[in-house]
Amino acid sequence: MSATELQAHRARTRPERLALLARLLGAPTDAVDERSLATVLEAEPASDRVWLVLAVLRGELPTAPEVTAWRRRVRLDGAGALLALRPARRLRRRAVRVVEGGVVVDVHHTVRTDLETGIQRVVVGVMKQWTAADRAMTIVGWTPDNRALEHLGERWQEARDSARRPRSAHDTVVPWRSTYVLPELAVEETRLDRLQALAQSGAGECSVVGYDCVPLTVPETAGGGMPGAFARNLATVAWFDRVATISEAAAVEYRGWSAMVAAAGITAPRIASVLLADEPVPAGGDAVELQELVRPDHPLVLCVGSHEPRKNHLAVLHAAELAWSEGHDFDLLFVGGNAWNSTRFLDRLAELQRQGRPVRSLLRVDDVTLAALYRRAAFSVFPSLNEGYGLPIVESLALGTPVITSAFGSMREIATAGCVLVDPRDDRAIAAAIGGLLTDDVRRERLAGEARERGIRSWEAYADELWSFMVNGGHVDGRPQSSSGVS
């Protein structure tokens, strides 16, 4: 969608909102009144039209049951009551901005947090590239009650700065005949209720990035109420037009789910895998001192990722203990945080530290330090039980460091070179792989060479392909996956 097709209409007062609706719905605009608008609506109270009137007059997005109820009321009693609606008190000072024929990108979570989960790193990488490419987009977040979209800007840094200002200063946003793009995971019920109405009403097209279906495939490894929240997310995504998964393995999961949607009489979204970027972590120009983190002249085994059960870090600890008991001398370093249900891991880590084992965990490091750790490591370990992608694998490989990872799913898919594949549920297999790479210098160097020769997919290429599919519905050219280069 080109910038020339985009029109942004702004209205604050009630007469301005009625005039805007008249223009968008094709009512006479020379002398706008409620009666002329009512005539247009009563002639065709379609879902998208009723949705638009509710959104513009109230300043917040309606739910699907609200749209249905008002359509029925218009058919029975006319459109007078619908056109008499006004914004809630908390929104009366805000103007409404209708984005017609544009692209609306929702980064509500990412723009307001300093957390660096895999999803947020993807969103930031994509938004920086779309900004650099001068993509025509309207960046939005949500009001505190998750009932209205609010305008944050047209460029990523502008949106970051805007998110720090008082929210009452932001216009509310209504997408109309636009493409709504969701590059992050939404799980708030109130937010999802409104997104479902947007997609279901036909007011525009909707696209989402699909990271994984872990809360469905291995719900025992998902936190708290996430399985239920994710099921609610899928109930909304079922009405979307496109899902761009970050790997073919994730696409397999989403296609399995989409096959069930037909039983509810819903046309499932188009699903395509758009493989993530795998550029190296920015290394910086200055040398990083690592003496305080690892012992000099000892091999380093690095494990990057949050400590949630799915990441299988308890198995890594046990495998390392087996390797230490066999006489291998190495440092084990975990980098990652933002964990839930990690008590058993943290307790076991503390116990091993009391025993004098060379193991520690860092909550967070900057990119320069992380790159230095990858380069310092003899190899990294990532035996996750399920992933939509596995960023630590490609980060390690991009810097020439071999990886021990799981022999299935997205991990097997992206482990095309420089990797040792194991059964992550077999502690002894992980321990054997660790011991093998520590003692076999030739094999380790061969894998490191394969990693260095591996092709790199840039963030620019990923962001361009993602835009082509999510916004334009373009064809996705998947990269062929080689079966060589793993052992």
C-alpha positions as CSV (number, residue, x, y, z in Angstrom):
1,M,0.0,0.0,0.0
2,S,1.6,3.3,-1.1
3,A,1.7,6.5,0.9
4,T,-0.5,8.1,-1.8
5,E,-3.4,5.9,-0.9
6,L,-3.2,6.8,2.8
7,Q,-5.7,9.4,4.1
8,A,-5.8,10.5,7.7
9,H,-8.9,12.2,8.9
10,R,-9.0,13.9,12.3
11,A,-12.1,15.0,14.2
12,R,-12.7,16.2,17.7
13,T,-16.1,17.8,18.1
14,R,-19.4,16.0,17.5
15,P,-20.2,18.0,14.3
16,E,-16.7,17.1,13.0
17,R,-17.2,13.4,13.7
18,L,-20.6,13.4,11.9
19,A,-19.2,15.2,8.9
20,L,-16.3,12.7,8.8
21,L,-18.7,9.7,8.9
22,A,-20.8,11.3,6.1
23,R,-17.7,11.5,3.9
24,L,-16.6,7.9,4.7
25,L,-20.0,6.4,4.3
26,G,-21.0,8.3,1.2
27,A,-23.8,10.4,2.7
28,P,-24.4,14.0,1.5
29,T,-21.7,16.3,2.8
30,D,-23.1,19.7,1.9
31,A,-25.4,19.8,4.9
32,V,-24.6,17.0,7.3
33,D,-27.2,16.0,9.8
34,E,-28.1,12.9,11.7
35,R,-31.1,12.2,9.4
36,S,-29.1,12.0,6.2
37,L,-26.6,9.7,7.9
38,A,-29.4,7.6,9.3
39,T,-30.8,7.1,5.9
40,V,-27.5,5.7,4.6
41,L,-27.1,3.4,7.6
42,E,-30.7,2.1,7.5
43,A,-30.4,1.3,3.8
44,E,-27.4,-0.9,4.5
45,P,-26.5,-1.5,8.2
46,A,-23.6,-3.7,7.2
47,S,-21.1,-4.8,10.0
48,D,-18.3,-2.6,8.7
49,R,-20.5,0.5,8.6
50,V,-21.9,0.0,12.1
51,W,-18.4,-0.8,13.4
52,L,-17.1,2.5,11.9
53,V,-19.9,4.6,13.4
54,L,-19.4,3.1,16.9
55,A,-15.6,3.6,16.7
56,V,-15.8,7.2,15.5
57,L,-18.6,8.5,17.7
58,R,-17.3,6.8,20.9
59,G,-13.6,7.1,20.2
60,E,-13.0,3.5,21.1
61,L,-13.2,0.2,19.2
62,P,-16.3,-1.8,19.7
63,T,-16.6,-5.6,20.4
64,A,-18.2,-8.1,18.0
65,P,-21.3,-8.5,20.2
66,E,-21.8,-4.7,20.3
67,V,-21.6,-4.5,16.5
68,T,-24.2,-7.3,16.2
69,A,-26.5,-5.8,18.7
70,W,-26.5,-2.4,17.1
71,R,-27.0,-3.8,13.6
72,R,-30.1,-5.5,14.9
73,R,-31.3,-2.4,16.6
74,V,-30.8,-0.3,13.5
75,R,-32.9,-2.8,11.5
76,L,-35.7,-2.7,14.0
77,D,-35.7,0.8,15.3
78,G,-33.6,2.9,12.9
79,A,-30.2,4.5,13.3
80,G,-31.2,7.4,15.6
81,A,-29.9,5.9,18.8
82,L,-26.7,4.7,17.2
83,L,-25.9,8.2,15.9
84,A,-26.7,9.8,19.3
85,L,-23.7,8.0,20.9
86,R,-20.9,10.1,22.3
87,P,-17.4,9.4,23.6
88,A,-16.9,8.2,27.2
89,R,-15.9,11.0,29.6
90,R,-12.3,9.8,29.7
91,L,-12.0,10.2,25.9
92,R,-13.9,13.4,25.3
93,R,-10.8,15.6,25.2
94,R,-9.1,13.3,22.6
95,A,-9.5,13.7,18.9
96,V,-10.2,10.7,16.8
97,R,-8.0,10.0,13.8
98,V,-9.4,7.7,11.1
99,V,-6.6,6.1,9.0
100,E,-8.1,5.3,5.7
101,G,-6.2,3.1,3.2
102,G,-3.1,3.0,5.3
103,V,-1.1,0.6,7.4
104,V,-1.6,0.6,11.2
105,V,1.1,-1.1,13.2
106,D,0.3,-2.1,16.8
107,V,3.4,-2.2,19.1
108,H,1.7,-1.6,22.4
109,H,3.8,-3.9,24.6
110,T,7.2,-3.3,22.9
111,V,7.1,0.5,22.8
112,R,6.5,0.8,26.5
113,T,8.9,-1.7,28.0
114,D,12.6,-2.1,28.4
115,L,12.3,-5.9,28.5
116,E,14.2,-7.8,25.8
117,T,12.3,-11.0,25.2
118,G,12.7,-12.7,21.8
119,I,9.4,-11.2,20.6
120,Q,10.4,-7.7,21.6
121,R,13.8,-8.0,19.9
122,V,12.0,-9.1,16.7
123,V,9.6,-6.1,16.9
124,V,12.3,-3.6,17.5
125,G,14.4,-5.0,14.6
126,V,11.5,-4.9,12.2
127,M,10.3,-1.4,13.3
128,K,13.8,0.0,12.8
129,Q,14.0,-1.4,9.3
130,W,10.5,-0.3,8.3
131,T,11.4,3.2,9.5
132,A,14.7,3.2,7.7
133,A,12.9,2.1,4.5
134,D,10.4,5.0,4.9
135,R,7.4,2.7,5.0
136,A,4.1,4.6,5.2
137,M,2.7,3.5,8.5
138,T,0.8,4.7,11.6
139,I,2.2,3.3,14.8
140,V,-0.2,2.8,17.6
141,G,-0.5,1.5,21.2
142,W,-3.6,1.1,23.4
143,T,-5.2,3.2,26.1
144,P,-4.8,1.9,29.7
145,D,-8.1,0.1,29.6
146,N,-7.3,-1.6,26.2
147,R,-10.4,-0.2,24.6
148,A,-9.0,2.3,22.1
149,L,-6.0,2.5,19.9
150,E,-3.9,5.6,20.4
151,H,-1.6,7.4,17.9
152,L,2.1,7.2,18.7
153,G,3.7,8.4,15.4
154,E,4.9,7.4,12.0
155,R,8.5,6.5,12.8
156,W,9.9,4.1,15.4
157,Q,11.9,6.6,17.5
158,E,9.0,9.0,17.4
159,A,6.7,6.3,18.7
160,R,9.1,5.5,21.5
161,D,9.3,9.1,22.5
162,S,5.6,9.6,22.2
163,A,4.9,6.6,24.5
164,R,6.7,8.4,27.3
165,R,4.4,11.4,27.1
166,P,1.0,11.7,29.0
167,R,-1.5,9.4,27.3
168,S,-4.2,12.0,27.3
169,A,-2.3,13.9,24.6
170,H,-2.7,11.1,22.1
171,D,-5.4,10.9,19.5
172,T,-7.4,7.7,19.4
173,V,-7.1,5.8,16.1
174,V,-9.7,4.0,13.9
175,P,-8.4,1.9,11.0
176,W,-10.7,2.1,8.0
177,R,-10.1,0.2,4.8
178,S,-6.6,-0.1,6.1
179,T,-4.3,-3.0,7.0
180,Y,-3.8,-3.6,10.7
181,V,-0.5,-5.2,11.5
182,L,0.3,-6.9,14.8
183,P,4.0,-7.9,15.1
184,E,3.8,-8.9,18.8
185,L,1.7,-11.2,20.9
186,A,-1.6,-9.9,22.3
187,V,-3.2,-11.8,25.2
188,E,-5.3,-9.2,27.0
189,E,-8.9,-10.2,26.7
190,T,-10.3,-6.7,26.3
191,R,-7.8,-5.9,23.6
192,L,-8.5,-9.2,21.8
193,D,-12.3,-8.6,22.0
194,R,-11.8,-5.4,20.0
195,L,-9.4,-6.8,17.5
196,Q,-11.8,-9.6,16.8
197,A,-14.5,-7.1,15.9
198,L,-12.1,-5.2,13.7
199,A,-11.3,-8.4,11.8
200,Q,-14.7,-9.9,11.8
201,S,-16.6,-6.8,10.7
202,G,-14.6,-6.5,7.5
203,A,-13.5,-2.9,8.3
204,G,-10.0,-3.7,7.0
205,E,-7.4,-6.4,6.6
206,C,-5.6,-7.8,9.6
207,S,-2.1,-9.5,9.7
208,V,-0.2,-10.9,12.6
209,V,3.3,-12.5,13.2
210,G,2.9,-16.0,14.5
211,Y,5.8,-16.9,16.9
212,D,4.7,-20.4,18.1
213,C,1.9,-22.4,19.5
214,V,3.8,-23.5,22.6
215,P,0.8,-22.9,25.0
216,L,-1.1,-25.5,22.9
217,T,1.6,-28.0,22.0
218,V,3.3,-28.2,25.4
219,P,1.0,-26.3,27.8
220,E,2.7,-27.8,30.8
221,T,5.7,-25.6,30.1
222,A,3.7,-22.4,29.7
223,G,3.2,-20.0,32.5
224,G,0.1,-19.5,34.7
225,G,-2.9,-18.6,32.6
226,M,-1.1,-18.5,29.3
227,P,-2.7,-21.6,27.7
228,G,-6.1,-20.0,28.2
229,A,-5.0,-16.6,27.1
230,F,-3.3,-18.0,24.0
231,A,-6.5,-19.9,23.1
232,R,-8.3,-16.5,23.3
233,N,-5.6,-15.0,21.1
234,L,-6.3,-17.8,18.5
235,A,-10.0,-17.1,18.6
236,T,-9.2,-13.6,17.4
237,V,-6.5,-14.6,14.9
238,A,-9.0,-17.0,13.3
239,W,-10.7,-13.9,11.8
240,F,-7.4,-12.4,10.5
241,D,-6.3,-12.5,6.9
242,R,-2.7,-13.5,7.2
243,V,-0.3,-15.1,9.7
244,A,3.4,-14.7,9.0
245,T,5.2,-17.4,11.1
246,I,8.8,-17.0,12.0
247,S,9.8,-20.5,10.9
248,E,8.3,-23.4,8.9
249,A,8.0,-25.4,12.2
250,A,5.8,-22.6,13.6
251,A,3.8,-22.7,10.3
252,V,3.2,-26.4,10.8
253,E,1.7,-25.7,14.2
254,Y,-0.5,-22.9,13.0
255,R,-1.7,-24.9,10.0
256,G,-2.7,-27.7,12.3
257,W,-4.8,-25.2,14.3
258,S,-6.2,-23.6,11.2
259,A,-7.6,-27.0,10.0
260,M,-9.8,-27.0,13.1
261,V,-11.2,-23.5,12.4
262,A,-13.3,-24.7,9.5
263,A,-15.4,-26.7,11.9
264,A,-16.7,-23.3,13.2
265,G,-17.5,-22.1,9.7
266,I,-14.6,-19.7,9.7
267,T,-12.3,-19.2,6.8
268,A,-8.8,-19.6,8.3
269,P,-6.1,-17.0,7.6
270,R,-3.5,-17.5,5.0
271,I,-0.4,-18.9,6.8
272,A,3.2,-18.5,5.4
273,S,6.6,-18.8,7.0
274,V,8.8,-15.8,6.8
275,L,12.1,-16.9,8.2
276,L,13.6,-14.6,10.8
277,A,16.8,-12.7,10.4
278,D,20.0,-14.2,11.7
279,E,22.4,-11.3,11.7
280,P,25.2,-11.4,14.4
281,V,24.6,-9.6,17.7
282,P,26.3,-6.1,17.4
283,A,29.8,-6.5,18.6
284,G,31.0,-2.9,19.0
285,G,34.5,-1.8,18.5
286,D,36.0,-2.0,22.0
287,A,37.4,-5.2,23.6
288,V,35.2,-6.4,26.5
289,E,36.8,-7.6,29.7
290,L,35.3,-11.0,30.6
291,Q,37.7,-12.0,33.4
292,E,35.0,-11.4,36.1
293,L,32.6,-13.6,34.2
294,V,34.6,-16.6,33.3
295,R,37.9,-18.2,34.3
296,P,40.9,-17.5,32.0
297,D,42.2,-20.5,30.0
298,H,39.1,-22.6,30.7
299,P,36.5,-23.6,28.1
300,L,33.2,-21.7,28.3
301,V,29.9,-23.3,27.6
302,L,27.2,-20.7,27.1
303,C,23.5,-21.0,27.5
304,V,21.4,-18.0,26.5
305,G,17.6,-17.7,27.2
306,S,15.1,-17.2,29.9
307,H,14.9,-19.8,32.7
308,E,11.3,-20.9,32.0
309,P,10.8,-24.7,32.0
310,R,10.5,-25.0,28.3
311,K,14.1,-23.8,27.8
312,N,15.2,-27.0,29.7
313,H,17.9,-25.3,31.8
314,L,17.5,-27.9,34.5
315,A,18.6,-30.5,32.0
316,V,21.6,-28.4,31.1
317,L,22.6,-28.2,34.7
318,H,22.3,-31.9,35.2
319,A,24.2,-32.6,31.9
320,A,27.0,-30.3,33.1
321,E,27.1,-32.0,36.4
322,L,27.5,-35.4,34.6
323,A,30.3,-33.9,32.5
324,W,32.1,-32.4,35.5
325,S,31.9,-35.7,37.3
326,E,33.6,-37.3,34.3
327,G,36.5,-35.0,34.7
328,H,35.8,-32.3,32.2
329,D,36.9,-28.8,33.4
330,F,34.8,-25.9,31.9
331,D,32.8,-22.9,32.9
332,L,29.0,-22.9,32.4
333,L,27.4,-19.5,32.1
334,F,23.6,-18.8,31.7
335,V,22.5,-15.4,30.3
336,G,18.8,-14.6,30.5
337,G,16.0,-13.6,32.8
338,N,12.3,-12.7,32.6
339,A,11.6,-16.2,33.9
340,W,8.5,-17.7,35.4
341,N,8.4,-20.9,37.4
342,S,12.2,-20.9,37.6
343,T,12.5,-21.7,41.3
344,R,13.8,-25.3,40.8
345,F,16.4,-24.1,38.4
346,L,17.6,-21.3,40.7
347,D,17.7,-23.6,43.7
348,R,19.7,-26.2,41.8
349,L,22.1,-23.5,40.5
350,A,22.7,-22.2,44.0
351,E,23.3,-25.7,45.3
352,L,26.0,-26.3,42.6
353,Q,27.6,-23.0,43.3
354,R,27.8,-23.9,47.0
355,Q,29.6,-27.1,45.9
356,G,32.1,-25.0,44.1
357,R,31.0,-25.8,40.5
358,P,32.1,-23.1,38.0
359,V,28.6,-22.1,37.0
360,R,26.8,-18.7,37.2
361,S,23.8,-16.9,35.7
362,L,23.5,-13.3,34.5
363,L,20.1,-11.7,34.3
364,R,21.0,-9.4,31.4
365,V,24.0,-8.2,29.5
366,D,24.3,-5.6,26.7
367,D,24.7,-6.7,23.1
368,V,28.5,-6.0,23.1
369,T,29.1,-8.2,26.1
370,L,26.8,-10.9,24.7
371,A,28.7,-10.9,21.4
372,A,32.0,-11.2,23.3
373,L,30.6,-14.1,25.3
374,Y,29.5,-15.9,22.2
375,R,33.0,-15.5,20.7
376,R,34.7,-16.5,23.9
377,A,32.6,-19.7,24.2
378,A,33.8,-23.0,23.0
379,F,30.2,-23.7,22.0
380,S,26.7,-22.8,23.2
381,V,23.9,-25.1,24.4
382,F,20.2,-24.6,23.5
383,P,18.2,-27.9,24.1
384,S,14.8,-26.3,24.3
385,L,11.6,-28.5,24.3
386,N,9.8,-26.3,21.8
387,E,10.5,-23.0,20.0
388,G,9.0,-20.9,17.3
389,Y,12.5,-20.2,16.1
390,G,15.5,-20.1,18.5
391,L,17.3,-16.8,18.2
392,P,20.3,-17.9,20.5
393,I,21.1,-20.6,17.9
394,V,21.5,-18.2,15.0
395,E,23.2,-15.6,17.2
396,S,25.8,-18.1,18.2
397,L,26.3,-19.5,14.6
398,A,26.5,-16.0,13.2
399,L,29.6,-15.4,15.3
400,G,31.2,-18.7,14.4
401,T,30.4,-20.6,17.6
402,P,29.0,-24.1,17.4
403,V,25.7,-25.0,19.0
404,I,24.3,-28.1,20.8
405,T,20.5,-28.0,20.2
406,S,17.4,-30.1,19.8
407,A,16.9,-32.5,17.0
408,F,13.4,-31.4,16.0
409,G,11.1,-28.5,15.2
410,S,12.4,-25.1,14.4
411,M,15.7,-25.8,16.0
412,R,16.4,-28.6,13.6
413,E,15.1,-26.4,10.8
414,I,17.6,-23.6,11.4
415,A,20.5,-25.8,12.5
416,T,21.7,-26.2,8.9
417,A,25.4,-25.9,9.8
418,G,27.7,-25.9,12.8
419,C,25.4,-27.8,15.1
420,V,25.2,-31.0,17.2
421,L,21.7,-32.3,17.4
422,V,20.5,-34.1,20.6
423,D,17.3,-35.4,22.2
424,P,16.6,-32.6,24.8
425,R,14.8,-35.0,27.0
426,D,17.9,-37.2,27.3
427,D,20.3,-35.7,29.9
428,R,23.0,-38.2,29.0
429,A,22.8,-37.3,25.4
430,I,23.3,-33.6,26.2
431,A,26.2,-34.5,28.6
432,A,27.8,-36.7,25.9
433,A,27.5,-33.8,23.4
434,I,29.1,-31.4,25.8
435,G,31.9,-33.8,26.6
436,G,32.5,-34.7,23.0
437,L,32.9,-31.1,21.9
438,L,35.2,-30.3,24.8
439,T,37.6,-33.1,23.9
440,D,37.4,-33.2,20.1
441,D,39.1,-30.0,18.9
442,V,39.0,-31.1,15.3
443,R,35.3,-31.6,15.3
444,R,34.7,-28.4,17.2
445,E,36.8,-26.4,14.7
446,R,35.0,-28.1,11.8
447,L,31.6,-27.0,13.2
448,A,32.9,-23.5,13.9
449,G,34.1,-23.3,10.2
450,E,30.7,-24.4,9.0
451,A,29.1,-21.8,11.2
452,R,31.3,-19.0,9.8
453,E,30.5,-20.0,6.2
454,R,26.8,-20.1,6.9
455,G,24.7,-17.6,4.9
456,I,23.4,-14.6,6.8
457,R,19.8,-13.3,6.4
458,S,19.7,-9.6,7.2
459,W,17.0,-7.8,9.2
460,E,16.5,-5.7,6.1
461,A,15.6,-8.7,4.0
462,Y,13.4,-10.2,6.7
463,A,11.5,-6.9,7.2
464,D,11.0,-6.4,3.5
465,E,9.6,-9.9,3.0
466,L,7.4,-9.5,6.1
467,W,6.0,-6.2,4.8
468,S,5.4,-7.8,1.4
469,F,3.3,-10.6,2.9
470,M,1.6,-8.9,5.8
471,V,0.7,-5.6,4.0
472,N,0.5,-6.5,0.3
473,G,-0.3,-10.2,0.6
474,G,2.7,-11.0,-1.6
475,H,4.3,-14.3,-2.3
476,V,6.8,-15.5,0.2
477,D,10.0,-17.1,-1.2
478,G,11.1,-19.5,1.5
479,R,14.8,-20.2,1.7
480,P,15.7,-23.8,0.9
481,Q,16.8,-25.7,4.0
482,S,19.9,-27.8,3.7
483,S,20.2,-31.1,5.6
484,S,24.0,-30.9,5.7
485,G,26.3,-29.4,8.2
486,V,24.9,-31.0,11.4
487,S,26.0,-33.9,13.4
